[in-house]
Amino acid sequence: MPLVHLTDLISKPDNTYAIGAFNVSDMEMAMGAIKAAEELHAPLILQIAEGRLRYSPLDLLGPVMIAAAKKCSMPTAVHLDHGSTMETIKLALDLGFTSVMFDGSKYPLDENIARTQEVVKLAKSYGADVEGEIGRVGGAEGDYKSVDVLVTSVEEAKRFAEESGIDAMAVAIGTAHGNYKETPKLRIDRLKEIHAAVKTPLVLHGGTGLTEEDFRTCFANGIQKINIATASYDASAAKIKEVAAANPQAKYFDFSDAIVQGTYENVKKHMHIFGLEQKA
């Protein structure tokens, strides 16, 4: 099946489900995610964050992600998560990624808008979509330094959406990247206000560790894309440990299969929660 665009998946306003965007760092994780999507007849977004590229160089992993998405029988987009440099963003576009995220949330609003506009101009020349971020999602993404949550303001979200030209907007409502050290306090009131003020599809980062009720409340109030990374990495690591404990003589390919299975189980679980079964 041909690759699809991010906007093909999230531009259909429907508050009964959200598209899952699953970070992968190798061929096995991509295989596991695709297995889940095909089994559930669910749309899929495969993505990799720039902060993970020290472990999975984009020039090597990117073509694997593109090939895997094309092989998948369900609609699949390939996305660069948390792009921070034009060099990486351009490489992703050259490789055929159908969308890129530019994370300018560390900059003042005017600079975030200006830098995001540059990315939008570049991406549109490739026919690709762009996700931006306003506010600060807490925790740390990959090798990036941990930051505190800065909840997105309605006024800044509205201006950012209108002036940047983005196709999707990540907002900060109390979530954090990585594993939570304490129970997150989601600002659903703020999410409702932002959703009422902007037309741009909204994205939730920091999905690992939220409850099923949290997820459903988020997509019932405007979230159309939910990112899951740490949960898949943790599930794969747990499956590897399980295999090693059960069989001290386990070989390389036993662990390779474990990564596929761990990712598959985690993606399938979240797809069920996100309401994605039979939505392809």
Buried (B, 14 or more C-beta within 10 A) or exposed (E): EEBBBBBBBBBEEEBEBBBBBBBBBBBBBBBBBBBBBBBBBBBBBBBBBBBBBEEBEBEEBBEBBBBBBEEBEBBBBBBBBBBBEEEBBBBBBEBBBBBBBBBBBBEEBEEBBBBBBEBBEBBEEBEBBBBBBBBBBBBEBBEBEEBEBBBBBBEBBBBBBBBBBBBBBBBBBBBBBBEBEEEBEBBBEBBBBBBEEBEBBBBBBBBBBBEEEBBBBBBBBBBBBBBBBBBBBBBBEBBBEEBBEEEEEBEEEBBBBBBBBBBBBBBBBBBBBBBBBEBB
